[in-house]
Amino acid sequence: MVDFLIVGQGIAGSVLALQLLKHNQRILVINNRKKNIASSVAAGIYNPITGRGMVKTWLAEALFPYLTAFYQEASQALGTQFLHPMPIFRPFLTHQERTEWLSKSKQDNYSHFVESVVGRMFHQEHMVLPYGGIILNQSGYLDVRGFLKATRTYLKAQHAYLEADFVYDQLCLDQHIAYQDIAVRQVIFCEGPQVRHNPFFNTLPFRPVKGELISVSVHQPLDVIYNRRIFVLPQTAHEAIVGATYNWQDTSLSPTAHARKILEEKLCSTFNLSYAVYDQQVGIRPATFDRRPFIGIHPQYPQLAIFNGLGTKGVSLAPYFAKIFVEHLLLQKELPQEIQLSRVGFGKNV
């Protein structure tokens, strides 16, 4: 008998599993690593000022202090360091933008995320930026692969992990719920884009988006994460990840020459450095129509729940919302309206 059966061990499933274990719940995670690869190719950047308009991330004041505490605590429990705080540099594209941020950076709701506004002729050896930019704190990246691997090892040691396909037809939803020969109190689906195959939740309006990254070797060392139009994430002194593209039409897992061309053009227009591409990766982000997660209990089958739709910000959103969801499951605390399934009328048509 387990309290919670979690389907999927990407960022969402891993974080939720760790949160439930903290509350002494008996869990089992079922995962097929060959199919559930969206998280494993994610760059893992967490960034409080985001988007084309450089706006503050939704719920930033709650998300960022909590994610730091969560991943640091998880590092201690799992015996591996996978959170890497690092400044993010976001350049200004116009003089007006610089003027606005000189004022905005002093406001209380922005000041704790902005380390500094750098000068008009800010430059490093490999880039010249005539308007300067902002350097952010409470930012960095999660080694997603390292986190997933460490979590998987930890779950196996707890006898709480099974490498397998989840077969929906083998789920019994009678009075006593069971999967195959496992008695279960509740099943939580954390499948990412695989939700399209889920007969219980596949009518939710997900909007999956394909993203491609390239890995490059560089001669000049990079000491900050660059983020505007593209991101350049240093991995070692002479290696970096460059991303990412967004494609809503083609959601195959095949890398494309077109995406590589776009990334290289943006890299060359921004940086003056020698580089060589040595890898290209593809992932499908489990995005939603309104860029808010889908979290909650199925209105017709209360034995089933979903924790999905974290999109491009899974590293930032997962810890906080896993905490909120666990409190909902165990303490019956109400979920925020922005993430409830009812916001899309789910339940009226199932």
N, C-alpha and C positions, 0 to 999 in steps of 0.2 A: 504494500500500500504506500502510495506517495501522495503528498498534499497537492503538488503542482507538477504537471508534465509540461515542459517547455519545448516547443518545436522550433528549432533553429538556434544556432550559436554564433550569430554575427554579433555586432556591437550591442544591439538591443537585447538579444537573448542572453548574452554573457553578463551584461550589467544587471539585468533583472534576476538572473540566477544568483549572483553574488548578494544582491539586496535581500532576496528571500532567505538565503542561508544565514544572513546576519540576524534574521528573525526566527532562526531555529526551525525553519520549515523543511520538510522532507521533499526533495525535488529529484526529478530525472530530466535530463536534457537529451533530446533526440535530434541528431543533426547529420546531414549528408554534406560533407565538405566539398565534394565535387560540384554540387548544385548550388550551394549557398556561398557564393564567392564575392558578393557585392562588397561586404565589409573588408575582406582580406586585401583588396586592391585600393582601399581608400587611403588618401594621403594623411588624414587624421588631424588636420589643422583646426585649432579652435581660436576664434577671432571675434572680439567684442564689437568691432566696427566693420560692417560688411556691405556688400552690394555695390552696384554702380554709383548710387548716390551717397555712399559712405554713411550709412545710418547705423544706429546702435542696434545690435542684435536683440530680437524679441526676448524679453525677460532676462536681459543681461545681468542685472543686479542680483538675481537669484541664481542663475545658471553658473556663472564663472567662479565665484567663491566655492560653490558646492562641488563642481566638477574637480577642482584642484584637491579638495579634501578627500573626495571619494577615491580618485585614482591613486593618491598617495597612500591611503589606507589599504587599497587593493594591492599596491606594490609590496607593502609589508606582509600582507597575508599570503601573497603568491610567491614572494621571494625573488621578484624580478622588477627592475626599474624600467617602466615604459612611458612615463610622462616626461616630456622634455619642454619645460618653460623656455620660451625664446621670444625676443622682441619681433614684432611685425612692423615693417615699414610700408606705409601706404602713401604714394606720391600724390601731390596735387596736379591736376590737369590744367588749371587756369589760375591766374593771379587772384581772381575773385574768390575761388575756393580757399586759397591760402588765407585771405583776409577774414573769411567767415570762420575758419577753424582757429585762428588766433584768438577770437572771442569765445567760440564754443568750447575750446579746450579748458577754459577757466570756469565753466559752469559746473555746478555740483554734480549734475547727472552725467557728465562726461569726464570730469577731471580725474577720477580714479581709474579710467581706462587709457588715458593719454599720458604717456611718459613725457613727451615733449613735442613741440612743433619745431621742425628743423628749418634752417635758413633758406633763403631764396635761392642761393646757388649751391645747395647741398649736392655733394657728389662723392662717390667712392671711385676707386680706380676703374671699375668696370661699368659705371653708369653716370650720366650727367643729367640732372633734373632741374630745370631752370626755376621751378616754383617751390621747390622743397617738398615737404610732406609731414606726416605725423608718424611718430614712433609709439606703438601701442604696448601696454603691459597687460597682465592677466591673459596672455596669449602664448601660443606655442603649438606643439603637436604631440599626438599620441602615437607611439609605435603600435599601430593597430594589429599587425601580424603578431608581434611579440605579446600583446595583451591577449589576443584570442588563443594563442598557443599556451600561454601560462594558465589561462582560465581553464582550458580544456584539460591540461595536466592535473590541475587542482580538482576539477570535477571527477576525473577518472579515479583519483586517489580517494574521493568520497563515495565511490561507486554510484555516481550520479550522472554518468554520461554514456550514451549509446550511439555508436556510429551506424546510421541506417537511414533509409527512406522512411518517411512517415506515410502510412497507407490509410487514407481517410476511411475507406470501407471497413477497416478493422476497428473503428472506434464505435463502441457501444454506448448509446445515450439513453439507456433505460434508467430506472430509478437509481441504480448503482452503476456509475459510469466506469468503464474499463477500456483500456487499449490493449489488444491482444490478450495476454494473461496478467496485465498489470492493473490493479485497482487504483483509481485516481479520484481525487476530489475535484480537480479543475484542470483543464487543458488551456494553455496560453500559447497562441500562435505568434511567433516572432520570426516570420519567414522572409521578411524583406520582399523583393519582387516575386518570389515564388508564391505569393498570396494569390496570384492569378489562377492557380490550380486549386485553391481552397474552396470547396463548395459552400462553406458557411460564411465566408467573408469576401468572396471575389466580386460582389456587387458594389463594394465601397469604391468611391471614385478616386482611385490611385491614378497618378500621372507619372509612371516610371520614366526616367531620363537616363540615357546612356552618357557616360563620361569616359574620356580617354586621357591618359597621362603618358608622358615620355620620361625616361630616366636618362640623364646626361652626365658625362664626365666633363669637368671644367678645370682650367689651369689656374684660375684665380680663386682663392678661398672666399666663401660667402659667410657672413657672420650674422645676418638677419634674414627672416622670411620676407620676401618681397610679395606684395599682394595688391595688384590693380590690373584689371583686364586679364592677367594670368597670375598664377602664383609660382614662385620659385622657392622650393623648400630644401635647404641644405640637409644632406644626410651625413656626409663626412666632409673633410676639408676640400675634397675634389670631386664630390658627387652631389647631385641634386635631382629632385623630382620637379617637373614642370607640368602644370595643368591649369585648368581642365576644360575640356569641351563639353557642350550640352547638346544632346540630340534627342528630340522627342519622337521622331519618326522611325529611326532605325534603332531598335532595341536588341540587336543581335550582340553576341559576345565576340564578334570578329573585329580586330583592330583595322583601321582604315588609313590609307595614305592621305586622304583629305584632312583628317583630324591632325595627323602629324604635321602636315604642311601649315595648318592654322597655328599650331603651337610654336613651330619654329619661326614663323613670320613674326609672331608677337614677341617671342624671345629676342630675335635679332633687332626689332624696332625699339626695344627697351634697354637692352644690354649690349655693351661693347666687350664681348669676351669670346674666347675660343672654346668650342664645346664639341662633343661627339655624342650622338644618340646611341645608346647601347641596349635599350629595352623600350617596349610600348605595352601598356596594359589597358584593359577595359573593365568597367564595372557598370552595373545598372543600379541607379539610386532609387530607393523606394519612396519617391516623392508623392505628394498629394496635391489635389487641385488648389488648395488654399495655403499650402506650405505649413500646415499644422498636423501633428501626428494623429493617428487613429488609435485611441486607447479606450478600452472598456470591455464590458461583458455583453455577450450576445443577447439581444432582447427576447429571443425565442428559446434559446438553449443556455440557461444561466451557468451550465457546467463548462461553457466555452468562453474564452476571452481573447483579446488581441492586443498586442503591443507592437506597433508597426508605424510606418510612414514618417520616420525621422528624417528622411531625405538627405540633403547634403550636410546637415549639422548633427549627425548622429552622435559624434563624440561629445558635443556640448549638451545635447538634449537628453541623452539616455540616463545619466546618473540622477538628475533632478526628477525627471518624470517617472523613472522606475521607483524612486522613493515615494512619489505621490500615488502611484498605482498600488504599491504594496500597502500603503496606508488605507487605500480604498478597499482592497481585497480583505485585509485583516481587521481593520478598524471601522469599516463602512464610512470613511470620510468621503465627501462628495468630490468628484472630479471637476476640474475647471471646465466651463462651458466650451472653451475654444478647442478642446481635444475630444469632447464627447462624440460618440457615434451618432447621437440624435441630431447633431447639427446639420447632417445631410439627409435626415429623414430615414436613416437606417432603422429598420424595425417595422416601419409601415408597409414595406414591400417584401418582407421575408416571411 
